[in-house]
């Protein structure tokens, strides 16, 4: 499903951004879009958060392809 892949990519981007904050005290999203309070940065942070919530559903889903025996 395309929504799963988009959510996974956004969650990975968010994880890498948090890793850079933790290791280097460098917020890439804020740097790219003009600070943490800039509207674009807040939209990106919100999308990353929503994608993480979506990815929680991946933990509880069964794989439809393997149910058919394929």
PDB file of N, CA, C and O in Angstrom:
ATOM      1  N   UNK A   1       0.843  -1.174   0.000  1.00  0.00           N
ATOM      2  CA  UNK A   1       0.000   0.000   0.000  1.00  0.00           C
ATOM      3  C   UNK A   1       0.896   1.248   0.000  1.00  0.00           C
ATOM      4  O   UNK A   1       1.868   1.328   0.752  1.00  0.00           O
ATOM      5  N   UNK A   2       0.560   2.189  -0.832  1.00  0.00           N
ATOM      6  CA  UNK A   2       1.387   3.388  -0.999  1.00  0.00           C
ATOM      7  C   UNK A   2       1.412   4.236   0.268  1.00  0.00           C
ATOM      8  O   UNK A   2       2.434   4.847   0.583  1.00  0.00           O
ATOM      9  N   UNK A   3       0.290   4.280   1.001  1.00  0.00           N
ATOM     10  CA  UNK A   3       0.231   5.072   2.230  1.00  0.00           C
ATOM     11  C   UNK A   3       1.215   4.518   3.276  1.00  0.00           C
ATOM     12  O   UNK A   3       1.820   5.279   4.031  1.00  0.00           O
ATOM     13  N   UNK A   4       1.363   3.208   3.309  1.00  0.00           N
ATOM     14  CA  UNK A   4       2.318   2.596   4.238  1.00  0.00           C
ATOM     15  C   UNK A   4       3.739   3.027   3.919  1.00  0.00           C
ATOM     16  O   UNK A   4       4.513   3.343   4.822  1.00  0.00           O
ATOM     17  N   UNK A   5       4.078   3.041   2.657  1.00  0.00           N
ATOM     18  CA  UNK A   5       5.436   3.427   2.252  1.00  0.00           C
ATOM     19  C   UNK A   5       5.711   4.904   2.533  1.00  0.00           C
ATOM     20  O   UNK A   5       6.795   5.260   2.994  1.00  0.00           O
ATOM     21  N   UNK A   6       4.737   5.752   2.259  1.00  0.00           N
ATOM     22  CA  UNK A   6       4.900   7.187   2.544  1.00  0.00           C
ATOM     23  C   UNK A   6       5.089   7.403   4.039  1.00  0.00           C
ATOM     24  O   UNK A   6       5.970   8.153   4.460  1.00  0.00           O
ATOM     25  N   UNK A   7       4.261   6.745   4.833  1.00  0.00           N
ATOM     26  CA  UNK A   7       4.367   6.885   6.286  1.00  0.00           C
ATOM     27  C   UNK A   7       5.711   6.367   6.786  1.00  0.00           C
ATOM     28  O   UNK A   7       6.321   6.968   7.670  1.00  0.00           O
ATOM     29  N   UNK A   8       6.164   5.270   6.229  1.00  0.00           N
ATOM     30  CA  UNK A   8       7.450   4.705   6.643  1.00  0.00           C
ATOM     31  C   UNK A   8       8.602   5.637   6.287  1.00  0.00           C
ATOM     32  O   UNK A   8       9.515   5.825   7.091  1.00  0.00           O
ATOM     33  N   UNK A   9       8.570   6.217   5.104  1.00  0.00           N
ATOM     34  CA  UNK A   9       9.621   7.162   4.692  1.00  0.00           C
ATOM     35  C   UNK A   9       9.631   8.380   5.610  1.00  0.00           C
ATOM     36  O   UNK A   9      10.697   8.827   6.034  1.00  0.00           O
ATOM     37  N   UNK A  10       8.453   8.918   5.919  1.00  0.00           N
ATOM     38  CA  UNK A  10       8.380  10.086   6.805  1.00  0.00           C
ATOM     39  C   UNK A  10       8.849   9.743   8.214  1.00  0.00           C
ATOM     40  O   UNK A  10       9.516  10.553   8.858  1.00  0.00           O
ATOM     41  N   UNK A  11       8.506   8.551   8.696  1.00  0.00           N
ATOM     42  CA  UNK A  11       8.948   8.135  10.029  1.00  0.00           C
ATOM     43  C   UNK A  11      10.472   7.975  10.056  1.00  0.00           C
ATOM     44  O   UNK A  11      11.115   8.319  11.048  1.00  0.00           O
ATOM     45  N   UNK A  12      11.043   7.459   8.979  1.00  0.00           N
ATOM     46  CA  UNK A  12      12.497   7.326   8.900  1.00  0.00           C
ATOM     47  C   UNK A  12      13.156   8.699   8.876  1.00  0.00           C
ATOM     48  O   UNK A  12      14.165   8.915   9.548  1.00  0.00           O
ATOM     49  N   UNK A  13      12.597   9.620   8.112  1.00  0.00           N
ATOM     50  CA  UNK A  13      13.131  10.989   8.071  1.00  0.00           C
ATOM     51  C   UNK A  13      13.081  11.608   9.467  1.00  0.00           C
ATOM     52  O   UNK A  13      14.038  12.247   9.902  1.00  0.00           O
ATOM     53  N   UNK A  14      11.971  11.416  10.158  1.00  0.00           N
ATOM     54  CA  UNK A  14      11.847  11.935  11.521  1.00  0.00           C
ATOM     55  C   UNK A  14      12.856  11.308  12.461  1.00  0.00           C
ATOM     56  O   UNK A  14      13.446  11.996  13.294  1.00  0.00           O
ATOM     57  N   UNK A  15      13.058   9.997  12.332  1.00  0.00           N
ATOM     58  CA  UNK A  15      14.041   9.324  13.171  1.00  0.00           C
ATOM     59  C   UNK A  15      15.454   9.807  12.919  1.00  0.00           C
ATOM     60  O   UNK A  15      16.227  10.001  13.857  1.00  0.00           O
ATOM     61  N   UNK A  16      15.792  10.002  11.656  1.00  0.00           N
ATOM     62  CA  UNK A  16      17.120  10.526  11.321  1.00  0.00           C
ATOM     63  C   UNK A  16      17.293  11.953  11.839  1.00  0.00           C
ATOM     64  O   UNK A  16      18.369  12.322  12.309  1.00  0.00           O
ATOM     65  N   UNK A  17      16.231  12.749  11.751  1.00  0.00           N
ATOM     66  CA  UNK A  17      16.297  14.116  12.260  1.00  0.00           C
ATOM     67  C   UNK A  17      16.514  14.102  13.773  1.00  0.00           C
ATOM     68  O   UNK A  17      17.345  14.853  14.285  1.00  0.00           O
ATOM     69  N   UNK A  18      15.774  13.253  14.493  1.00  0.00           N
ATOM     70  CA  UNK A  18      15.959  13.158  15.947  1.00  0.00           C
ATOM     71  C   UNK A  18      17.346  12.628  16.287  1.00  0.00           C
ATOM     72  O   UNK A  18      17.942  13.044  17.280  1.00  0.00           O
ATOM     73  N   UNK A  19      17.858  11.719  15.478  1.00  0.00           N
ATOM     74  CA  UNK A  19      19.215  11.238  15.698  1.00  0.00           C
ATOM     75  C   UNK A  19      20.236  12.347  15.561  1.00  0.00           C
ATOM     76  O   UNK A  19      21.184  12.425  16.344  1.00  0.00           O
ATOM     77  N   UNK A  20      20.049  13.210  14.566  1.00  0.00           N
ATOM     78  CA  UNK A  20      20.979  14.329  14.390  1.00  0.00           C
ATOM     79  C   UNK A  20      20.846  15.345  15.526  1.00  0.00           C
ATOM     80  O   UNK A  20      21.827  15.977  15.918  1.00  0.00           O
ATOM     81  N   UNK A  21      19.624  15.498  16.053  1.00  0.00           N
ATOM     82  CA  UNK A  21      19.442  16.392  17.202  1.00  0.00           C
ATOM     83  C   UNK A  21      20.157  15.806  18.420  1.00  0.00           C
ATOM     84  O   UNK A  21      20.847  16.524  19.143  1.00  0.00           O
ATOM     85  N   UNK A  22      19.989  14.505  18.644  1.00  0.00           N
ATOM     86  CA  UNK A  22      20.598  13.873  19.803  1.00  0.00           C
ATOM     87  C   UNK A  22      22.121  13.812  19.740  1.00  0.00           C
ATOM     88  O   UNK A  22      22.800  14.033  20.743  1.00  0.00           O
ATOM     89  N   UNK A  23      22.646  13.514  18.570  1.00  0.00           N
ATOM     90  CA  UNK A  23      24.092  13.357  18.442  1.00  0.00           C
ATOM     91  C   UNK A  23      24.835  14.672  18.227  1.00  0.00           C
ATOM     92  O   UNK A  23      25.910  14.890  18.787  1.00  0.00           O
ATOM     93  N   UNK A  24      24.251  15.542  17.413  1.00  0.00           N
ATOM     94  CA  UNK A  24      24.980  16.735  16.985  1.00  0.00           C
ATOM     95  C   UNK A  24      24.315  18.058  17.378  1.00  0.00           C
ATOM     96  O   UNK A  24      24.840  19.133  17.088  1.00  0.00           O
ATOM     97  N   UNK A  25      23.144  17.969  18.046  1.00  0.00           N
ATOM     98  CA  UNK A  25      22.370  19.174  18.385  1.00  0.00           C
ATOM     99  C   UNK A  25      22.058  19.992  17.136  1.00  0.00           C
ATOM    100  O   UNK A  25      22.115  21.222  17.136  1.00  0.00           O
ATOM    101  N   UNK A  26      21.725  19.261  16.070  1.00  0.00           N
ATOM    102  CA  UNK A  26      21.432  19.908  14.786  1.00  0.00           C
ATOM    103  C   UNK A  26      20.080  19.421  14.282  1.00  0.00           C
ATOM    104  O   UNK A  26      19.914  18.240  13.977  1.00  0.00           O
ATOM    105  N   UNK A  27      19.122  20.325  14.195  1.00  0.00           N
ATOM    106  CA  UNK A  27      17.778  20.012  13.707  1.00  0.00           C
ATOM    107  C   UNK A  27      17.731  20.344  12.217  1.00  0.00           C
ATOM    108  O   UNK A  27      17.612  21.507  11.832  1.00  0.00           O
ATOM    109  N   UNK A  28      17.825  19.313  11.392  1.00  0.00           N
ATOM    110  CA  UNK A  28      17.879  19.496   9.945  1.00  0.00           C
ATOM    111  C   UNK A  28      16.605  20.129   9.400  1.00  0.00           C
ATOM    112  O   UNK A  28      16.669  20.993   8.526  1.00  0.00           O
ATOM    113  N   UNK A  29      15.449  19.707   9.908  1.00  0.00           N
ATOM    114  CA  UNK A  29      14.180  20.261   9.434  1.00  0.00           C
ATOM    115  C   UNK A  29      14.111  21.752   9.740  1.00  0.00           C
ATOM    116  O   UNK A  29      13.746  22.548   8.874  1.00  0.00           O
ATOM    117  N   UNK A  30      14.454  22.128  10.952  1.00  0.00           N
ATOM    118  CA  UNK A  30      14.438  23.548  11.319  1.00  0.00           C
ATOM    119  C   UNK A  30      15.438  24.335  10.483  1.00  0.00           C
ATOM    120  O   UNK A  30      15.152  25.457  10.064  1.00  0.00           O
ATOM    121  N   UNK A  31      16.600  23.756  10.239  1.00  0.00           N
ATOM    122  CA  UNK A  31      17.614  24.436   9.445  1.00  0.00           C
ATOM    123  C   UNK A  31      17.144  24.642   8.006  1.00  0.00           C
ATOM    124  O   UNK A  31      17.366  25.700   7.417  1.00  0.00           O
ATOM    125  N   UNK A  32      16.491  23.617   7.446  1.00  0.00           N
ATOM    126  CA  UNK A  32      16.035  23.720   6.058  1.00  0.00           C
ATOM    127  C   UNK A  32      14.890  24.698   5.874  1.00  0.00           C
ATOM    128  O   UNK A  32      14.804  25.380   4.853  1.00  0.00           O
ATOM    129  N   UNK A  33      14.005  24.765   6.871  1.00  0.00           N
ATOM    130  CA  UNK A  33      12.759  25.508   6.668  1.00  0.00           C
ATOM    131  C   UNK A  33      12.617  26.742   7.541  1.00  0.00           C
ATOM    132  O   UNK A  33      11.514  27.277   7.650  1.00  0.00           O
ATOM    133  N   UNK A  34      13.672  27.212   8.159  1.00  0.00           N
ATOM    134  CA  UNK A  34      13.634  28.508   8.826  1.00  0.00           C
ATOM    135  C   UNK A  34      13.296  28.487  10.299  1.00  0.00           C
ATOM    136  O   UNK A  34      12.692  29.440  10.791  1.00  0.00           O
ATOM    137  N   UNK A  35      13.651  27.462  11.011  1.00  0.00           N
ATOM    138  CA  UNK A  35      13.434  27.415  12.455  1.00  0.00           C
ATOM    139  C   UNK A  35      12.287  26.502  12.844  1.00  0.00           C
ATOM    140  O   UNK A  35      11.454  26.129  12.018  1.00  0.00           O
ATOM    141  N   UNK A  36      12.264  26.148  14.129  1.00  0.00           N
ATOM    142  CA  UNK A  36      11.264  25.210  14.611  1.00  0.00           C
ATOM    143  C   UNK A  36       9.851  25.781  14.595  1.00  0.00           C
ATOM    144  O   UNK A  36       8.883  25.026  14.504  1.00  0.00           O
ATOM    145  N   UNK A  37       9.721  27.066  14.680  1.00  0.00           N
ATOM    146  CA  UNK A  37       8.380  27.661  14.721  1.00  0.00           C
ATOM    147  C   UNK A  37       7.880  28.098  13.345  1.00  0.00           C
ATOM    148  O   UNK A  37       6.756  28.586  13.227  1.00  0.00           O
ATOM    149  N   UNK A  38       8.693  27.932  12.314  1.00  0.00           N
ATOM    150  CA  UNK A  38       8.252  28.282  10.961  1.00  0.00           C
ATOM    151  C   UNK A  38       7.108  27.359  10.547  1.00  0.00           C
ATOM    152  O   UNK A  38       7.078  26.190  10.933  1.00  0.00           O
ATOM    153  N   UNK A  39       6.194  27.872   9.783  1.00  0.00           N
ATOM    154  CA  UNK A  39       5.006  27.116   9.396  1.00  0.00           C
ATOM    155  C   UNK A  39       5.360  25.834   8.660  1.00  0.00           C
ATOM    156  O   UNK A  39       4.777  24.784   8.933  1.00  0.00           O
ATOM    157  N   UNK A  40       6.304  25.903   7.734  1.00  0.00           N
ATOM    158  CA  UNK A  40       6.681  24.713   6.970  1.00  0.00           C
ATOM    159  C   UNK A  40       7.293  23.662   7.896  1.00  0.00           C
ATOM    160  O   UNK A  40       6.998  22.475   7.760  1.00  0.00           O
ATOM    161  N   UNK A  41       8.135  24.081   8.830  1.00  0.00           N
ATOM    162  CA  UNK A  41       8.717  23.140   9.778  1.00  0.00           C
ATOM    163  C   UNK A  41       7.637  22.469  10.614  1.00  0.00           C
ATOM    164  O   UNK A  41       7.687  21.260  10.842  1.00  0.00           O
ATOM    165  N   UNK A  42       6.679  23.234  11.063  1.00  0.00           N
ATOM    166  CA  UNK A  42       5.593  22.662  11.874  1.00  0.00           C
ATOM    167  C   UNK A  42       4.760  21.685  11.068  1.00  0.00           C
ATOM    168  O   UNK A  42       4.291  20.683  11.608  1.00  0.00           O
ATOM    169  N   UNK A  43       4.564  21.958   9.781  1.00  0.00           N
ATOM    170  CA  UNK A  43       3.841  21.019   8.916  1.00  0.00           C
ATOM    171  C   UNK A  43       4.631  19.721   8.779  1.00  0.00           C
ATOM    172  O   UNK A  43       4.060  18.633   8.856  1.00  0.00           O
ATOM    173  N   UNK A  44       5.949  19.835   8.574  1.00  0.00           N
ATOM    174  CA  UNK A  44       6.790  18.642   8.451  1.00  0.00           C
ATOM    175  C   UNK A  44       6.759  17.842   9.753  1.00  0.00           C
ATOM    176  O   UNK A  44       6.604  16.622   9.720  1.00  0.00           O
ATOM    177  N   UNK A  45       6.903  18.513  10.897  1.00  0.00           N
ATOM    178  CA  UNK A  45       6.854  17.814  12.186  1.00  0.00           C
ATOM    179  C   UNK A  45       5.508  17.115  12.375  1.00  0.00           C
ATOM    180  O   UNK A  45       5.456  15.990  12.872  1.00  0.00           O
ATOM    181  N   UNK A  46       4.434  17.770  11.986  1.00  0.00           N
ATOM    182  CA  UNK A  46       3.099  17.180  12.113  1.00  0.00           C
ATOM    183  C   UNK A  46       2.945  15.960  11.215  1.00  0.00           C
ATOM    184  O   UNK A  46       2.403  14.941  11.642  1.00  0.00           O
ATOM    185  N   UNK A  47       3.418  16.055   9.972  1.00  0.00           N
ATOM    186  CA  UNK A  47       3.347  14.916   9.058  1.00  0.00           C
ATOM    187  C   UNK A  47       4.173  13.731   9.559  1.00  0.00           C
ATOM    188  O   UNK A  47       3.759  12.580   9.426  1.00  0.00           O
ATOM    189  N   UNK A  48       5.334  14.015  10.130  1.00  0.00           N
ATOM    190  CA  UNK A  48       6.168  12.948  10.682  1.00  0.00           C
ATOM    191  C   UNK A  48       5.456  12.290  11.862  1.00  0.00           C
ATOM    192  O   UNK A  48       5.467  11.065  11.987  1.00  0.00           O
ATOM    193  N   UNK A  49       4.847  13.082  12.716  1.00  0.00           N
ATOM    194  CA  UNK A  49       4.109  12.533  13.850  1.00  0.00           C
ATOM    195  C   UNK A  49       2.925  11.693  13.420  1.00  0.00           C
ATOM    196  O   UNK A  49       2.687  10.620  13.973  1.00  0.00           O
ATOM    197  N   UNK A  50       2.183  12.172  12.440  1.00  0.00           N
ATOM    198  CA  UNK A  50       1.039  11.411  11.931  1.00  0.00           C
ATOM    199  C   UNK A  50       1.497  10.116  11.261  1.00  0.00           C
ATOM    200  O   UNK A  50       0.838   9.082  11.368  1.00  0.00           O
ATOM    201  N   UNK A  51       2.630  10.189  10.574  1.00  0.00           N
ATOM    202  CA  UNK A  51       3.134   8.975   9.932  1.00  0.00           C
ATOM    203  C   UNK A  51       3.569   7.949  10.971  1.00  0.00           C
ATOM    204  O   UNK A  51       3.411   6.747  10.757  1.00  0.00           O
ATOM    205  N   UNK A  52       4.110   8.406  12.084  1.00  0.00           N
ATOM    206  CA  UNK A  52       4.489   7.481  13.153  1.00  0.00           C
ATOM    207  C   UNK A  52       3.251   6.798  13.727  1.00  0.00           C
ATOM    208  O   UNK A  52       3.285   5.603  14.021  1.00  0.00           O
ATOM    209  N   UNK A  53       2.167   7.542  13.887  1.00  0.00           N
ATOM    210  CA  UNK A  53       0.911   6.949  14.358  1.00  0.00           C
ATOM    211  C   UNK A  53       0.406   5.930  13.348  1.00  0.00           C
ATOM    212  O   UNK A  53      -0.056   4.855  13.729  1.00  0.00           O
ATOM    213  N   UNK A  54       0.490   6.255  12.074  1.00  0.00           N
ATOM    214  CA  UNK A  54       0.074   5.318  11.023  1.00  0.00           C
ATOM    215  C   UNK A  54       0.916   4.043  11.068  1.00  0.00           C
ATOM    216  O   UNK A  54       0.395   2.942  10.889  1.00  0.00           O
ATOM    217  N   UNK A  55       2.224   4.199  11.309  1.00  0.00           N
ATOM    218  CA  UNK A  55       3.119   3.040  11.345  1.00  0.00           C
ATOM    219  C   UNK A  55       2.803   2.106  12.514  1.00  0.00           C
ATOM    220  O   UNK A  55       3.138   0.923  12.460  1.00  0.00           O
ATOM    221  N   UNK A  56       2.174   2.610  13.555  1.00  0.00           N
ATOM    222  CA  UNK A  56       1.747   1.741  14.651  1.00  0.00           C
ATOM    223  C   UNK A  56       0.787   0.681  14.129  1.00  0.00           C
ATOM    224  O   UNK A  56       0.814  -0.464  14.582  1.00  0.00           O
ATOM    225  N   UNK A  57      -0.060   1.059  13.178  1.00  0.00           N
ATOM    226  CA  UNK A  57      -1.017   0.098  12.624  1.00  0.00           C
ATOM    227  C   UNK A  57      -0.309  -1.035  11.878  1.00  0.00           C
ATOM    228  O   UNK A  57      -0.858  -2.131  11.758  1.00  0.00           O
ATOM    229  N   UNK A  58       0.902  -0.783  11.378  1.00  0.00           N
ATOM    230  CA  UNK A  58       1.656  -1.825  10.686  1.00  0.00           C
ATOM    231  C   UNK A  58       2.008  -2.981  11.624  1.00  0.00           C
ATOM    232  O   UNK A  58       2.143  -4.123  11.184  1.00  0.00           O
ATOM    233  N   UNK A  59       2.153  -2.686  12.895  1.00  0.00           N
ATOM    234  CA  UNK A  59       2.490  -3.716  13.863  1.00  0.00           C
ATOM    235  C   UNK A  59       1.362  -4.732  14.056  1.00  0.00           C
ATOM    236  O   UNK A  59       1.613  -5.889  14.392  1.00  0.00           O
ATOM    237  N   UNK A  60       0.129  -4.294  13.842  1.00  0.00           N
ATOM    238  CA  UNK A  60      -1.032  -5.130  14.147  1.00  0.00           C
ATOM    239  C   UNK A  60      -1.723  -5.689  12.922  1.00  0.00           C
ATOM    240  O   UNK A  60      -2.736  -6.379  13.042  1.00  0.00           O
ATOM    241  N   UNK A  61      -1.194  -5.404  11.750  1.00  0.00           N
ATOM    242  CA  UNK A  61      -1.799  -5.906  10.514  1.00  0.00           C
ATOM    243  C   UNK A  61      -1.239  -7.257  10.138  1.00  0.00           C
ATOM    244  O   UNK A  61      -0.074  -7.559  10.396  1.00  0.00           O
ATOM    245  N   UNK A  62      -2.081  -8.064   9.527  1.00  0.00           N
ATOM    246  CA  UNK A  62      -1.578  -9.310   8.953  1.00  0.00           C
ATOM    247  C   UNK A  62      -1.240  -9.053   7.497  1.00  0.00           C
ATOM    248  O   UNK A  62      -1.807  -8.160   6.868  1.00  0.00           O
ATOM    249  N   UNK A  63      -0.330  -9.825   6.973  1.00  0.00           N
ATOM    250  CA  UNK A  63       0.078  -9.672   5.579  1.00  0.00           C
ATOM    251  C   UNK A  63      -0.923 -10.383   4.682  1.00  0.00           C
ATOM    252  O   UNK A  63      -1.045 -11.607   4.723  1.00  0.00           O
ATOM    253  N   UNK A  64      -1.637  -9.613   3.874  1.00  0.00           N
ATOM    254  CA  UNK A  64      -2.687 -10.177   3.022  1.00  0.00           C
ATOM    255  C   UNK A  64      -2.132 -11.150   1.984  1.00  0.00           C
ATOM    256  O   UNK A  64      -2.814 -12.108   1.621  1.00  0.00           O
ATOM    257  N   UNK A  65      -0.919 -10.927   1.502  1.00  0.00           N
ATOM    258  CA  UNK A  65      -0.338 -11.780   0.483  1.00  0.00           C
ATOM    259  C   UNK A  65      -0.035 -13.182   1.001  1.00  0.00           C
ATOM    260  O   UNK A  65      -0.218 -14.163   0.280  1.00  0.00           O
ATOM    261  N   UNK A  66       0.420 -13.280   2.223  1.00  0.00           N
ATOM    262  CA  UNK A  66       0.766 -14.604   2.759  1.00  0.00           C
ATOM    263  C   UNK A  66      -0.466 -15.381   3.184  1.00  0.00           C
ATOM    264  O   UNK A  66      -0.396 -16.604   3.312  1.00  0.00           O
ATOM    265  N   UNK A  67      -1.594 -14.714   3.406  1.00  0.00           N
ATOM    266  CA  UNK A  67      -2.820 -15.419   3.782  1.00  0.00           C
ATOM    267  C   UNK A  67      -3.335 -16.292   2.631  1.00  0.00           C
ATOM    268  O   UNK A  67      -3.994 -17.304   2.867  1.00  0.00           O
ATOM    269  N   UNK A  68      -3.038 -15.901   1.393  1.00  0.00           N
ATOM    270  CA  UNK A  68      -3.486 -16.656   0.228  1.00  0.00           C
ATOM    271  C   UNK A  68      -2.584 -17.850  -0.064  1.00  0.00           C
ATOM    272  O   UNK A  68      -2.906 -18.697  -0.897  1.00  0.00           O
ATOM    273  N   UNK A  69      -1.472 -17.906   0.619  1.00  0.00           N
ATOM    274  CA  UNK A  69      -0.519 -18.966   0.340  1.00  0.00           C
ATOM    275  C   UNK A  69       0.445 -18.619  -0.774  1.00  0.00           C
ATOM    276  O   UNK A  69       1.183 -19.482  -1.249  1.00  0.00           O
ATOM    277  N   UNK A  70       0.450 -17.364  -1.196  1.00  0.00           N
ATOM    278  CA  UNK A  70       1.329 -16.920  -2.280  1.00  0.00           C
ATOM    279  C   UNK A  70       2.648 -16.474  -1.713  1.00  0.00           C
ATOM    280  O   UNK A  70       3.534 -16.061  -2.461  1.00  0.00           O
TER     281      UNK A  70
END
